[in-house]
Amino acid sequence: MNIVLLGATGSIGESTLKVIRKHRDRLNLVGIAANQNIEKLAQIAYEFGVPHVGIFDESAYATAKAGTAFPVTTQLHCGLAGLEELAALPAADTTLVAVVGTHGLLPALRAIEAGKTLAVASKEILVLAGKFIMQAAQKSGSLILPVDSEHNAIFQCLNPNPPSERSDSQRSTQHVDKLILTASGGSFRDLPVEQLKHVTLEQALQHPNWDMGPKVTIDAATMANKGLEMIEARWLFGMRAEQVQAVIHPQSIVHSMVQYVDGSVLAQLCPPDMTFAIQHCLLYPDRGAGVVAPLDFSQAMQLDFHAPDLQRYPCLALARQAMEACGVANGIFNAANEVAVEAFVSGKLKFVEIAAIIEKTLDSIENVEPSSLDEVLHYDQLARQNAANFVQKI
Ligand code: MG
């Protein structure tokens, strides 16, 4: 299996490399890309003998082109166009997109149009352009495999016996009543709600279970992350808004569940480590020994579940509102959240003000049904401007 990895230097990228290292006889890295970390990209290129390297940042690309960091045989690709080339690389079977923000959107679409299997890690892709991505996949027959642990869990619960041919039907959602996404509840799940006013960035970055980047860790604390995942799940699995639920599960062992109309619930369990979901995607429909030790049921284990308190997690209610409105509201929620989190990280906003910025931004733009990706991106920009203005005024 030939793999292209967009976002090779981030947290998902690192976990993906662990999986490839473990299964070098079955997985071959043919392309990698990152924003600007030339040193790390060069290291990966040497270790895995990667022929194609994409560098998003143009000045970093120029530096790499002029320097000697990479093997002489490496072909360098520049900017967004470079990422699009890599995504559709003729040699690739699977393109894994784990690019931060909205820059993964066009490369993901190129991969689908070229008939590659798309392993999707960047939430923005489906949140912003779920309609267009799913349409394109239907047209090209591309398989979309979810890397996010919750969606990967749901995918596995919907396909307990994967087809032997990769080109077979993506999944069956017949008889599904609802999808239940589990959430850790983030850094402040046990803090009295009135103390949320005083929490610091440092405290927000202490995630109880997962080791992730700062943006996702803060999104886990507000549960905006789960909101984005609900929207993503809706598109991926063709559900109605009311069929997608979130539940707090502090242990992060059950990664999500599918409840069928007869009341049966299927769940996927494994330790909270991204290599499980990534490996499932890269080896699919095959399986192989995992990178880290599996669950050990000879040890006592407790699994708890409870409904999220919307006083504590107002971002979750806003996400549901956006999901129900559909149209460009999904992207507006995402953009406003991104701006608000950045402002919190740089000390311009309090933790509890993140939700207020999202709410104001959603209210400031009339929701429409987008007819093109350009329109989606236009509303993304507009939402960012509005959110930035609201941050200034707060
Ligand atoms: Mg997740």
Boltz pocket constraint, residues with backbone or C-beta under 6 A from the ligand:
constraints:
  - pocket:
      binder: B
      contacts: [[A, 148], [A, 149], [A, 150], [A, 229]]
      max_distance: 6.0
